[in-house]
């Protein structure tokens, strides 16, 4: 082989090597140090019964602020209907622990009231200034390839969705947004903490492990999350188990010394009612908490241990009425509360019965019906599920107006995973859901 041929082969090999190098995925590249920290904090609920979600978000803001993240890089979405609520015995004050301090003071009002929507949340993450023009503070992420982004969400959830006051965000849409952020170099590393029932389903079988994103969730893909800290004065729950545990840990730890993995293990151990999960790029878990929640050293905050009073998130409305009933001193109050409780239980029974009738309409077979109602399949067929969930929302029970309906979306998952066609399911819903619109099944 002459010298000219050898040289040509070496040139081709070198060019191939350079081309391959240029295609190295960004997750293998080491991001530059000194990037900025950003936080997006979202409470997806409204009303006094859901006090805990906004209390969680307000508390998380105080953590970010105390550890040095400036307000211009903290974006808060919450309905803001608690501080001046007529049921609030301490106007202007929100607490996240029975003996805790006010966590509401100073919280930015970026997106409140009707502006708390999945669309605005996704626009904030995408940095889409045009999509939120004229809405709230118009703040969106302006993060770049060296920055770290921390996203915390607290509210209700169900398989493949997290809830907002008037709508829901699907796992599919959330993960599409994450991929968009990755492809557009909107972060170096990103961390999600999600407090919701079945919150694991937002990432399970969806979140890649090679796009520099790490996520932890309050529960796995099939179980409820839990409310804690019932307050006798406010007559509502002040926090959520997973959320309270990570925040009370961040309050007392030196974040520059604690890793995300250490925090995850603490929260997993202390959250005994559900199974806290982690997803995505596990190498990020080796990083310090300070790289996402703030690098400034802060005075430790330690709150006294009190009884948790843990209850399934979806049973909170029932539990609140029960506690009021047992606390009431007059026959008149007891009768009114008993009447309210019975109505709530009847409404729940009505919804449950309708779902059972839909399943019966599809199968007319006891074995298949029992399988669908009693088991929980893994959600993999998102296309089928998203379609029939949207139809159920329109035809049967509006999810944002009937929180208890979230408890039965696993049935739609099961039907999809068993291979029942969307047409067959939708036909069954059309036949069974002939009742007028119903609101307030909690």
Buried (B, 14 or more C-beta within 10 A) or exposed (E): EEEEEEEEEEEEEEEEEEEEEEEEEBBEEEBEEEBBBBBBBBBBBBBBBBBBBBBBBBBBBBBBBBBBBEBEBBBBBBBBBBBEBEEBEEEEBBBBBBEBEBBBEEBBEBBBEEBBBBBBBBBBBBBBBEBBEEBBBBBBBEBBBBBBBBBBBBBBBBBBBBBBBBBBBBBBBBBEBBBBBBEEEBBBBBBBBBBBBBBBBBBBEBBBBEBBBBBBBBBBBBBBBBBBBBBEEBBBBBBBBBBBBBBBBBBBBEBBEBBBBBBBBBBBEBBEBBBBBBBBBEEBBEBBBBBBBBBEBBEEBEBEEEEBBBBBBBBBBBBBBBBBBEEBEEEEEBEBBBEBBEEBEEBBEBBBEBBBBBBBBBBEEEEBBEBBBEEBBEBBBBEBBBBBBBBBBEBBBBBBBBBBBBBBBBBBBBBBBBEBEBEBBBEBBBEBBEEEEBEEBB
